[in-house]
Amino acid sequence: MTRLIALVAGILFGFGLAFSGMTDTHKVLGFLSIFHDWDYDLTFVMGGALIITTLTFQWTMKHGETLLGGNLHLPSACDLDPKLVSGAILFGVGWGLFGYCPGPALTALIYLEPQTVVFVVSMLIGILAHDFFATLSKQSQ
């Protein structure tokens, strides 16, 4: 049952991304470009997401478990380390240059646009490269 709920939630999320315009790189770049023809539409998408996240996070913290009764896995570390900062910078630069972050990029694959396919393949290569080098680093220690 949990997998069915996850599938329905993922499909709903994908439709939401497409419907809101998050899969349109021109709209996203227009939103990110606040000094030149700013497109404020995605402000409502982000606002809606923040409201839902805030409410569900408060409910989850109050009840001490997920909505489906699963355990909470909250991070215990609070410090900013170089990996976190460099990852955030890479994410922001990639989003600002192309107009996609991972969720909308995967959702936009349905349109079969070549630049989206190249973006997703590049993203997957980056993930695999990270895993490869992380494994090498652990083996050398």
Stockholm file with secondary structure:
# STOCKHOLM 1.0

chainA/1-141         MTRLIALVAGILFGFGLAFSGMTDTHKVLGFLSIFHDWDYDLTFVMGGALIITTLTFQWTMKHGETLLGGNLHLPSACDLDPKLVSGAILFGVGWGLFGYCPGPALTALIYLEPQTVVFVVSMLIGILAHDFFATLSKQSQ
#=GR chainA/1-141 SS CHHHHHHHHHHHHHHHHHHHTTTCHHHHHHHHCTTSSCCTHHHHHHHHHHHHHHHHHHHHHHHTSCTTSCCCCCCCCCSCCHHHHHHHHHHHHHHHHHSCCHHHHHHHGGGCCHHHHHHHHHHHHHHHHHHHHHHHHHHHC
#=GC SS_cons         CHHHHHHHHHHHHHHHHHHHTTTCHHHHHHHHCTTSSCCTHHHHHHHHHHHHHHHHHHHHHHHTSCTTSCCCCCCCCCSCCHHHHHHHHHHHHHHHHHSCCHHHHHHHGGGCCHHHHHHHHHHHHHHHHHHHHHHHHHHHC
//
